[in-house]
């Protein structure tokens, strides 16, 4: 029998966060979820989750969550937003929202949980990153910047906490077939251009659940994307010359 854990999931009311919560509840774990959608929280509560209605970007949210939640063994940072647009066409409000949700919120909660886990000498942080954080693409400049920031942050944190028995994992999926994609791309051309290449929510959630049981440094989805990022590190000009026409033409 697998070791049952207390798990907190942020952004659990839709997409990967929701599917991951459902799977972990079905395995018998004690799952706590946060999100803004009362409907999504109600569905998860009916399945057995402990729910905390919260906007993690609001002032003092991380401290309120720390007070309301039961100390978890694992935190899965699934909350995320994006808006696909050319860099100079991205509005200030969109820029601020992406950095607030994708970078500031997970950093603030991590900052507060680490000292508590250092005392316990145990804990597991799992972040939903993105292939965009490893290889940026046109019309996703700001979103890629937020995921680049997350990679840099988690790389450093991993080294800082390893001696305390705390694991740090980052899941890097490519584009996923969720409502997240529709909200990010008003024109709908991104979904149309990628078609069958989109990952399913189930594929990503399955990888997250597997990581809960078997911590790994990072997971690339699909695996071939890991090769792309390695190629980009070696020959960035070549990769960008090939990738630029695809994104600039397909997303117009």
Buried (B, 14 or more C-beta within 10 A) or exposed (E): EEEEBBBBBBBBBBBBBBBBBBBBBEBEBBBBBBBBBEEBBEBBEEEBBBBBBBBBBEEEBBEBBBEEBEEBBBBBBBBBBBBBBEEEEBEEEBBEBBBBBBBBBBBBBBEEBBEEBBEEEEBBBBBBBBBBBBBBBBBBBBBBBBBBBBBEBBEEBBEEBEEBEBBBBBBBBBBBBBEBBEEBBEEEBBBEBBEEEBBEBEBBBBBBBEBBEEBEEBBBBBEEBBEBBBBBEEEEEEBBEEBEEEBEEBBE
